[in-house]
């Protein structure tokens, strides 16, 4: 569909490039921008500009950062002997919300996916090995997702660190709170049994 404004068409095109945004949603968003007060629309534009110009990745952990090192790596109150490996910066946000983990992070920014051409060189494996060799970490916690690529990545990390003087653990996975055993699949139940602890 062609509109009377090339600028509106350009905005719709840009919105439609975002993940999960189809043509109709892009069009709805563009018309919403036209309807809101100018300061609201310009506030969105400025926020996007600031994210692109002022936010980058931490040189140490690979997480989102506005400073070097990021606020987590620079926090003296955190346990600098504990390292948790996650797939993406969004995983750091989820773990931090629990308020249960107070160590440092290493963000891979991806998982191994050989069929898609993603090997150890494309994610932050080399940096992980360097951090473990240079640091004084007593434990490394692998917190990749329980998917086939996440499991393959966890296995590759174990192999990578084999022989180094560091304890390597994997987060326990099991039955979600509020669900019934009859609805859990056999893999989830097996993992729940493996990850059991004394009460």
C-alpha positions as YAML, in Angstrom:
chain: A
units: angstrom
residues:
- id: 1
  name: UNK
  ca: [0.00, 0.00, 0.00]
- id: 2
  name: UNK
  ca: [1.26, 3.45, -0.89]
- id: 3
  name: UNK
  ca: [0.78, 6.45, 1.39]
- id: 4
  name: UNK
  ca: [0.81, 10.13, 0.56]
- id: 5
  name: UNK
  ca: [3.91, 10.61, 2.70]
- id: 6
  name: UNK
  ca: [7.27, 9.08, 1.85]
- id: 7
  name: UNK
  ca: [8.36, 9.77, 5.45]
- id: 8
  name: UNK
  ca: [5.45, 7.72, 6.79]
- id: 9
  name: UNK
  ca: [6.30, 4.92, 4.35]
- id: 10
  name: UNK
  ca: [9.93, 5.03, 5.53]
- id: 11
  name: UNK
  ca: [8.84, 4.81, 9.19]
- id: 12
  name: UNK
  ca: [6.58, 1.84, 8.46]
- id: 13
  name: UNK
  ca: [9.44, 0.16, 6.62]
- id: 14
  name: UNK
  ca: [11.79, 0.71, 9.59]
- id: 15
  name: UNK
  ca: [9.25, -0.61, 12.11]
- id: 16
  name: UNK
  ca: [8.65, -3.70, 9.99]
- id: 17
  name: UNK
  ca: [12.37, -4.56, 10.24]
- id: 18
  name: UNK
  ca: [12.02, -5.07, 14.00]
- id: 19
  name: UNK
  ca: [11.70, -8.70, 15.17]
- id: 20
  name: UNK
  ca: [8.10, -9.83, 15.57]
- id: 21
  name: UNK
  ca: [6.69, -6.76, 13.81]
- id: 22
  name: UNK
  ca: [4.69, -7.46, 10.68]
- id: 23
  name: UNK
  ca: [3.41, -4.98, 8.11]
- id: 24
  name: UNK
  ca: [0.09, -4.26, 9.85]
- id: 25
  name: UNK
  ca: [1.70, -3.74, 13.25]
- id: 26
  name: UNK
  ca: [4.35, -1.50, 11.68]
- id: 27
  name: UNK
  ca: [1.62, 0.57, 10.07]
- id: 28
  name: UNK
  ca: [-0.30, 0.79, 13.38]
- id: 29
  name: UNK
  ca: [2.87, 1.94, 15.20]
- id: 30
  name: UNK
  ca: [3.64, 4.56, 12.57]
- id: 31
  name: UNK
  ca: [0.13, 6.04, 12.77]
- id: 32
  name: UNK
  ca: [0.38, 5.98, 16.57]
- id: 33
  name: UNK
  ca: [3.54, 8.10, 16.31]
- id: 34
  name: UNK
  ca: [1.58, 10.60, 14.23]
- id: 35
  name: UNK
  ca: [-1.21, 10.82, 16.86]
- id: 36
  name: UNK
  ca: [0.84, 11.22, 20.06]
- id: 37
  name: UNK
  ca: [2.04, 14.63, 21.26]
- id: 38
  name: UNK
  ca: [5.28, 15.67, 19.51]
- id: 39
  name: UNK
  ca: [7.33, 15.49, 22.73]
- id: 40
  name: UNK
  ca: [6.32, 11.84, 23.21]
- id: 41
  name: UNK
  ca: [7.35, 10.88, 19.67]
- id: 42
  name: UNK
  ca: [10.60, 12.84, 19.91]
- id: 43
  name: UNK
  ca: [11.26, 11.24, 23.33]
- id: 44
  name: UNK
  ca: [11.14, 7.82, 21.64]
- id: 45
  name: UNK
  ca: [13.49, 9.02, 18.90]
- id: 46
  name: UNK
  ca: [15.94, 10.42, 21.47]
- id: 47
  name: UNK
  ca: [15.82, 7.22, 23.55]
- id: 48
  name: UNK
  ca: [16.68, 5.17, 20.45]
- id: 49
  name: UNK
  ca: [19.52, 7.57, 19.59]
- id: 50
  name: UNK
  ca: [20.93, 7.42, 23.16]
- id: 51
  name: UNK
  ca: [20.85, 3.62, 23.19]
- id: 52
  name: UNK
  ca: [22.78, 3.51, 19.91]
- id: 53
  name: UNK
  ca: [25.34, 6.17, 20.90]
- id: 54
  name: UNK
  ca: [25.78, 5.70, 24.67]
- id: 55
  name: UNK
  ca: [25.20, 1.99, 25.29]
- id: 56
  name: UNK
  ca: [27.73, -0.67, 24.31]
- id: 57
  name: UNK
  ca: [29.08, -3.91, 25.76]
- id: 58
  name: UNK
  ca: [31.29, -4.37, 28.80]
- id: 59
  name: UNK
  ca: [34.86, -5.26, 27.82]
- id: 60
  name: UNK
  ca: [35.05, -7.80, 30.67]
- id: 61
  name: UNK
  ca: [31.74, -9.65, 30.81]
- id: 62
  name: UNK
  ca: [30.04, -8.79, 27.51]
- id: 63
  name: UNK
  ca: [26.90, -7.45, 29.20]
- id: 64
  name: UNK
  ca: [25.17, -4.21, 28.22]
- id: 65
  name: UNK
  ca: [27.16, -1.26, 29.58]
- id: 66
  name: UNK
  ca: [27.25, 2.51, 29.74]
- id: 67
  name: UNK
  ca: [30.65, 2.48, 31.50]
- id: 68
  name: UNK
  ca: [33.78, 0.34, 31.32]
- id: 69
  name: UNK
  ca: [33.67, -1.93, 33.19]
- id: 70
  name: UNK
  ca: [29.90, -2.26, 33.62]
- id: 71
  name: UNK
  ca: [28.31, -1.57, 37.00]
- id: 72
  name: UNK
  ca: [28.18, -5.32, 37.83]
- id: 73
  name: UNK
  ca: [31.86, -5.96, 37.12]
- id: 74
  name: UNK
  ca: [32.79, -2.82, 39.02]
- id: 75
  name: UNK
  ca: [30.72, -3.66, 42.11]
- id: 76
  name: UNK
  ca: [33.13, -4.51, 44.94]
- id: 77
  name: UNK
  ca: [30.28, -6.04, 46.98]
- id: 78
  name: UNK
  ca: [29.78, -8.86, 44.48]
- id: 79
  name: UNK
  ca: [31.56, -12.22, 44.82]
- id: 80
  name: UNK
  ca: [34.44, -11.94, 42.34]
- id: 81
  name: UNK
  ca: [35.27, -15.64, 42.77]
- id: 82
  name: UNK
  ca: [31.99, -16.78, 41.22]
- id: 83
  name: UNK
  ca: [31.29, -16.61, 37.47]
- id: 84
  name: UNK
  ca: [27.95, -17.35, 35.80]
- id: 85
  name: UNK
  ca: [27.89, -17.96, 32.03]
- id: 86
  name: UNK
  ca: [24.71, -16.92, 30.23]
- id: 87
  name: UNK
  ca: [23.66, -16.69, 26.59]
- id: 88
  name: UNK
  ca: [22.40, -13.10, 26.31]
- id: 89
  name: UNK
  ca: [22.29, -9.83, 28.31]
- id: 90
  name: UNK
  ca: [18.56, -10.42, 28.87]
- id: 91
  name: UNK
  ca: [19.52, -13.52, 30.90]
- id: 92
  name: UNK
  ca: [21.52, -11.31, 33.28]
- id: 93
  name: UNK
  ca: [18.38, -9.22, 33.88]
- id: 94
  name: UNK
  ca: [16.35, -12.36, 34.71]
- id: 95
  name: UNK
  ca: [18.97, -13.72, 37.12]
- id: 96
  name: UNK
  ca: [19.45, -10.34, 38.81]
- id: 97
  name: UNK
  ca: [15.69, -10.14, 39.41]
- id: 98
  name: UNK
  ca: [15.90, -13.23, 41.62]
- id: 99
  name: UNK
  ca: [18.37, -11.45, 43.96]
- id: 100
  name: UNK
  ca: [19.87, -14.91, 44.65]
- id: 101
  name: UNK
  ca: [23.10, -14.60, 42.68]
- id: 102
  name: UNK
  ca: [25.78, -12.10, 43.73]
- id: 103
  name: UNK
  ca: [28.74, -13.14, 41.58]
- id: 104
  name: UNK
  ca: [30.00, -11.96, 38.19]
- id: 105
  name: UNK
  ca: [28.72, -12.84, 34.72]
- id: 106
  name: UNK
  ca: [30.10, -13.84, 31.35]
- id: 107
  name: UNK
  ca: [27.70, -13.18, 28.47]
- id: 108
  name: UNK
  ca: [28.35, -15.35, 25.41]
- id: 109
  name: UNK
  ca: [26.01, -13.29, 23.20]
- id: 110
  name: UNK
  ca: [24.83, -16.44, 21.44]
- id: 111
  name: UNK
  ca: [24.97, -20.23, 21.48]
- id: 112
  name: UNK
  ca: [26.67, -22.82, 19.34]
- id: 113
  name: UNK
  ca: [24.62, -23.52, 16.22]
- id: 114
  name: UNK
  ca: [26.86, -25.20, 13.61]
- id: 115
  name: UNK
  ca: [24.01, -25.53, 11.09]
- id: 116
  name: UNK
  ca: [23.71, -21.72, 11.14]
- id: 117
  name: UNK
  ca: [27.46, -21.18, 11.01]
- id: 118
  name: UNK
  ca: [27.81, -20.23, 14.68]
- id: 119
  name: UNK
  ca: [30.87, -21.85, 16.19]
- id: 120
  name: UNK
  ca: [33.07, -21.01, 19.20]
- id: 121
  name: UNK
  ca: [34.71, -18.18, 17.21]
- id: 122
  name: UNK
  ca: [31.38, -16.37, 16.76]
- id: 123
  name: UNK
  ca: [30.50, -16.30, 20.47]
- id: 124
  name: UNK
  ca: [32.64, -15.25, 23.41]
- id: 125
  name: UNK
  ca: [34.43, -18.59, 24.10]
- id: 126
  name: UNK
  ca: [37.97, -17.23, 23.76]
- id: 127
  name: UNK
  ca: [37.17, -14.41, 26.19]
- id: 128
  name: UNK
  ca: [35.70, -16.92, 28.65]
- id: 129
  name: UNK
  ca: [38.84, -19.05, 28.58]
- id: 130
  name: UNK
  ca: [41.03, -15.94, 29.08]
- id: 131
  name: UNK
  ca: [38.92, -14.78, 32.06]
- id: 132
  name: UNK
  ca: [39.09, -18.18, 33.74]
- id: 133
  name: UNK
  ca: [42.86, -18.44, 33.19]
- id: 134
  name: UNK
  ca: [43.50, -14.91, 34.48]
- id: 135
  name: UNK
  ca: [40.91, -14.78, 37.25]
- id: 136
  name: UNK
  ca: [40.69, -16.35, 40.65]
- id: 137
  name: UNK
  ca: [37.29, -17.95, 40.13]
- id: 138
  name: UNK
  ca: [36.52, -20.89, 42.41]
- id: 139
  name: UNK
  ca: [33.32, -21.84, 40.54]
- id: 140
  name: UNK
  ca: [31.84, -21.34, 37.10]
- id: 141
  name: UNK
  ca: [28.06, -21.78, 36.82]
- id: 142
  name: UNK
  ca: [26.72, -22.62, 33.36]
- id: 143
  name: UNK
  ca: [23.28, -21.06, 32.96]
- id: 144
  name: UNK
  ca: [22.58, -21.59, 29.27]
- id: 145
  name: UNK
  ca: [19.00, -22.42, 28.28]
- id: 146
  name: UNK
  ca: [17.81, -26.05, 28.40]
- id: 147
  name: UNK
  ca: [17.50, -26.18, 24.60]
- id: 148
  name: UNK
  ca: [19.52, -28.33, 22.20]
- id: 149
  name: UNK
  ca: [21.88, -25.41, 21.33]
- id: 150
  name: UNK
  ca: [22.08, -24.39, 25.02]
- id: 151
  name: UNK
  ca: [22.97, -27.94, 26.06]
- id: 152
  name: UNK
  ca: [25.56, -28.22, 23.27]
- id: 153
  name: UNK
  ca: [27.08, -24.93, 24.39]
- id: 154
  name: UNK
  ca: [27.15, -26.07, 28.05]
- id: 155
  name: UNK
  ca: [28.90, -29.30, 27.02]
- id: 156
  name: UNK
  ca: [31.45, -27.34, 24.93]
- id: 157
  name: UNK
  ca: [32.17, -25.06, 27.91]
- id: 158
  name: UNK
  ca: [32.83, -28.10, 30.11]
- id: 159
  name: UNK
  ca: [35.23, -29.43, 27.47]
- id: 160
  name: UNK
  ca: [36.91, -26.02, 27.07]
- id: 161
  name: UNK
  ca: [37.64, -25.73, 30.79]
- id: 162
  name: UNK
  ca: [38.63, -29.34, 31.38]
- id: 163
  name: UNK
  ca: [41.90, -29.55, 33.27]
- id: 164
  name: UNK
  ca: [41.68, -26.02, 34.67]
- id: 165
  name: UNK
  ca: [41.49, -25.63, 38.46]
- id: 166
  name: UNK
  ca: [37.87, -24.44, 38.61]
- id: 167
  name: UNK
  ca: [34.66, -26.13, 39.74]
- id: 168
  name: UNK
  ca: [32.14, -26.18, 36.85]
- id: 169
  name: UNK
  ca: [28.45, -26.52, 37.72]
- id: 170
  name: UNK
  ca: [25.18, -26.34, 35.79]
- id: 171
  name: UNK
  ca: [22.02, -24.67, 37.05]
- id: 172
  name: UNK
  ca: [19.41, -27.19, 38.16]
- id: 173
  name: UNK
  ca: [16.27, -27.47, 36.11]
- id: 174
  name: UNK
  ca: [13.06, -29.07, 37.17]
- id: 175
  name: UNK
  ca: [9.35, -28.85, 37.63]
- id: 176
  name: UNK
  ca: [8.04, -25.25, 37.57]
- id: 177
  name: UNK
  ca: [6.36, -23.99, 40.74]
- id: 178
  name: UNK
  ca: [2.58, -24.30, 40.49]
- id: 179
  name: UNK
  ca: [2.54, -27.11, 37.94]
- id: 180
  name: UNK
  ca: [1.57, -30.76, 38.30]
- id: 181
  name: UNK
  ca: [3.96, -33.66, 37.79]
- id: 182
  name: UNK
  ca: [1.57, -35.22, 35.28]
- id: 183
  name: UNK
  ca: [2.11, -32.24, 32.95]
- id: 184
  name: UNK
  ca: [5.92, -32.34, 33.09]
- id: 185
  name: UNK
  ca: [7.81, -34.13, 30.32]
- id: 186
  name: UNK
  ca: [10.23, -36.96, 31.10]
- id: 187
  name: UNK
  ca: [13.36, -34.84, 30.45]
- id: 188
  name: UNK
  ca: [12.18, -32.18, 32.90]
- id: 189
  name: UNK
  ca: [11.39, -34.81, 35.54]
- id: 190
  name: UNK
  ca: [14.77, -36.49, 35.01]
- id: 191
  name: UNK
  ca: [16.56, -33.18, 35.46]
- id: 192
  name: UNK
  ca: [14.48, -32.41, 38.55]
- id: 193
  name: UNK
  ca: [15.53, -35.72, 40.06]
- id: 194
  name: UNK
  ca: [19.18, -35.14, 39.15]
- id: 195
  name: UNK
  ca: [19.11, -31.68, 40.70]
- id: 196
  name: UNK
  ca: [17.49, -32.80, 43.94]
- id: 197
  name: UNK
  ca: [18.95, -31.61, 47.24]
- id: 198
  name: UNK
  ca: [18.60, -32.44, 50.89]
- id: 199
  name: UNK
  ca: [15.83, -30.65, 52.80]
...
